[in-house]
Amino acid sequence: MEFCPKCGSFMTTARTSGGVALVCKRCGYKKVGGTVEIKLRSPNRPTSRQRAGILVEDSAEESSVHPKSTDVVCPECGNREAYWWTVQTRSADEPMTQFFRCTKCGHTWREYS
């Protein structure tokens, strides 16, 4: 990203007869020659597929981190005890999503409130 030395505005790339140049849309200043680096995506920004998933970490100390609930039934093994936690997975005006992990088989599932 580069700024115009005349007016300080953001410069964009444009194709010219000599190749690619940086051009200020406000005052028309052109920077031709040299190298122009174009980044398509930040390497630290997660992709849409990574943002869509929910990370569930395994923990050996789960009993000290998550409370235990006895009023749920595991859909895998039928156990009636599970650790639970909540995450705001949707917009702020929507209710939180409650996650459960079975104390017997370790199966993790979610319920929307």
Helices and strands as residue ranges (DSSP letters): E 11-16, E 19-24, E 30-31, H 48-52, H 62-65, E 68-69, E 82-87, E 97-102, E 108-112
